[in-house]
């Protein structure tokens, strides 16, 4: 997605999810015994010296494995930024936005889509800012009349294969916002977007719901 209103955000560590496979790019002291690049396709859990690693090979590794983890460590922010930018070039970038919405009683709004519990979100339209898209998507997907943004949360990245184009992969960056619904009305799930259910749950119940790996932290942290 090419949108001149969207500016790069770099706050390390950055994690990218592909089903149960996670790649983390971090700043820190490089490992004493880094995994050699030649072994990257054979080991499901990796600790890698980023100075001696190829972003392209890391991207290829993550496409191959549905489970596993790789932590790539760079000594400085500038080097981590360069690695991250080169990694992003391996994919088509799409940006989305959504909200973790709270009611006056402290309940959290969730939706069920394709059998999984999720938070309302959707793609950012051309010319739209992330905060504007997040509010629009929450209202469209749940039927809420009024939501206000409280603060911006950490973006989440995940990969998926574009089955319309051979050997094409997409990296989706979702901008998340903490929101508040001052006067919640009756929820109306957006059936056209395959949303089966929308409901309010307690923070305790939220932490126990089954969701995507990329959303587990957002489900469990008490953003209140």
C-alpha positions in Angstrom: 0.0 0.0 0.0 1.4 3.3 -1.0 0.1 6.1 1.2 2.1 9.3 1.6 0.4 10.0 4.9 1.9 6.9 6.5 5.4 7.4 7.9 7.9 4.6 8.9 7.9 3.7 12.6 10.8 2.0 14.1 10.7 0.9 17.8 12.8 -2.2 18.5 12.4 -5.0 19.1 10.0 -5.7 16.2 8.3 -9.0 15.9 6.8 -10.5 12.7 4.3 -13.4 12.9 3.6 -16.1 10.3 1.2 -18.5 12.0 3.3 -19.9 14.9 6.6 -18.7 13.4 8.0 -15.5 14.9 11.0 -13.4 13.7 12.2 -10.7 16.1 14.6 -8.0 15.1 16.3 -6.4 18.2 19.1 -4.1 19.3 21.7 -5.5 21.7 24.9 -7.4 22.2 25.3 -10.0 19.4 25.5 -13.7 20.5 28.9 -15.2 21.2 28.0 -18.3 19.2 25.7 -17.0 16.4 23.9 -19.5 14.2 25.6 -19.6 10.8 23.5 -18.4 7.9 23.9 -21.7 6.1 22.0 -23.6 8.8 19.0 -21.2 8.8 16.8 -23.6 6.9 17.4 -26.5 9.2 16.8 -25.2 12.7 13.4 -24.1 14.0 14.8 -21.9 16.8 17.6 -19.5 16.0 19.7 -16.8 17.6 21.4 -14.8 14.9 24.1 -12.2 14.6 22.4 -9.7 12.4 25.7 -8.3 11.0 26.3 -11.7 9.4 22.8 -12.5 8.3 20.8 -11.8 5.1 17.4 -10.2 5.4 16.3 -12.1 2.3 17.3 -15.5 3.7 15.5 -14.7 7.0 12.4 -13.8 5.0 12.7 -17.1 3.0 13.1 -19.1 6.2 10.0 -17.6 7.8 8.0 -18.4 4.7 9.0 -22.1 5.0 8.1 -22.6 8.7 4.7 -22.5 10.3 6.3 -22.9 13.7 9.6 -21.7 15.1 11.4 -18.5 16.2 14.4 -16.5 15.1 15.9 -13.5 17.0 18.2 -11.3 14.9 20.3 -9.0 17.0 22.0 -5.9 15.7 24.4 -3.8 17.8 22.9 -0.3 16.9 19.5 1.2 16.1 20.8 2.4 12.7 21.9 -1.1 11.8 18.6 -2.6 13.0 16.7 0.0 10.9 18.7 -0.9 7.8 18.1 -4.7 8.4 14.4 -4.1 8.9 14.0 -2.0 5.8 15.8 -4.6 3.7 13.6 -7.3 5.3 10.5 -5.3 4.4 11.5 -5.2 0.7 11.0 -8.9 0.5 7.3 -8.5 0.8 4.3 -6.4 -0.3 3.4 -4.0 2.5 -0.3 -3.5 3.5 -1.3 -1.3 6.4 -4.4 -1.8 8.5 -5.7 -0.2 11.8 -7.9 -1.3 14.6 -8.9 -0.8 18.2 -9.0 -2.4 21.6 -12.2 -0.8 22.8 -13.3 -0.5 26.4 -16.7 0.2 27.8 -17.5 2.4 30.8 -17.6 -0.8 32.9 -14.1 -1.8 31.8 -15.2 -4.5 29.4 -13.4 -5.1 26.1 -15.0 -5.4 22.7 -14.2 -8.6 20.7 -15.4 -10.1 17.4 -15.4 -13.6 16.1 -14.3 -14.2 12.5 -13.5 -17.5 10.7 -13.9 -19.2 14.1 -11.3 -17.1 15.9 -11.7 -14.4 18.4 -10.3 -11.1 17.1 -10.3 -7.3 17.6 -12.0 -5.1 15.1 -9.6 -3.9 12.4 -9.3 -3.4 8.6 -7.2 -2.0 5.8 -6.4 1.7 5.7 -7.9 3.4 2.7 -5.9 5.8 0.4 -5.7 9.3 2.0 -6.8 8.0 5.4 -4.7 8.3 8.5 -4.3 5.2 10.8 -6.4 6.7 13.6 -9.2 7.6 11.2 -9.2 4.1 9.7 -9.2 2.5 13.2 -12.3 4.4 14.2 -14.1 3.7 10.9 -13.3 0.0 11.0 -14.5 -0.4 14.6 -17.8 1.3 13.9 -18.3 -0.7 10.6 -17.5 -4.1 12.0 -19.3 -3.8 15.3 -22.1 -1.3 14.8 -20.9 1.0 17.6 -22.0 4.6 17.0 -19.3 6.4 19.0 -15.7 5.5 19.9 -12.9 7.8 20.8 -9.2 7.1 20.8 -7.3 7.2 24.1 -3.8 6.3 23.0 -1.8 4.6 20.3 -0.5 1.1 21.0 2.4 -0.9 19.5 1.8 -1.9 15.9 1.7 -5.6 15.1 3.2 -7.2 11.9 2.2 -10.5 10.4 2.9 -12.4 7.1 0.5 -14.3 4.9 0.8 -15.7 1.4 -1.0 -14.0 -1.5 -2.7 -16.9 -3.2 -3.7 -14.7 -6.2 0.0 -14.3 -7.1 2.4 -17.1 -7.3 5.3 -16.9 -4.7 3.9 -13.6 -3.4 3.9 -12.8 0.3 2.3 -9.9 2.1 3.5 -8.3 5.4 0.6 -6.5 7.1 1.3 -3.8 9.6 -1.7 -3.2 11.9 -1.8 0.1 13.8 -3.5 -0.5 17.1 -5.3 2.1 19.4 -6.7 1.9 22.8 -10.3 3.2 22.5 -13.3 4.1 24.7 -17.0 3.7 23.9 -18.7 6.3 26.2 -22.3 5.2 25.4 -22.3 1.6 24.0 -25.3 0.8 21.8 -26.4 -2.6 20.6 -23.7 -4.4 18.7 -24.3 -5.4 15.0 -21.6 -7.6 13.6 -20.7 -6.9 10.0 -21.8 -10.1 8.3 -20.4 -9.1 4.9 -16.9 -9.2 6.5 -17.5 -12.7 7.8 -17.9 -11.4 11.4 -20.0 -14.0 13.2 -20.3 -12.3 16.6 -19.5 -9.1 18.5 -19.6 -9.0 22.3 -18.2 -7.4 25.4 -16.0 -9.5 27.7 -14.1 -8.9 30.9 -10.3 -8.6 30.9 -10.1 -11.9 32.6 -12.2 -13.6 30.0 -10.3 -11.9 27.2 -7.1 -13.4 28.3 -8.6 -16.9 28.0 -10.0 -16.6 24.5 -8.4 -18.4 21.7 -6.9 -16.0 19.1 -4.1 -15.6 16.6 -0.6 -15.8 17.9 0.1 -12.2 16.8 -2.7 -11.0 19.0 -2.0 -13.0 22.1 -0.1 -10.2 23.9 -2.8 -7.7 23.0 -5.4 -10.0 24.5 -3.5 -10.6 27.7 -2.0 -7.2 28.6 -4.2 -5.0 30.7 -4.5 -1.9 28.5 -7.0 0.0 30.7 
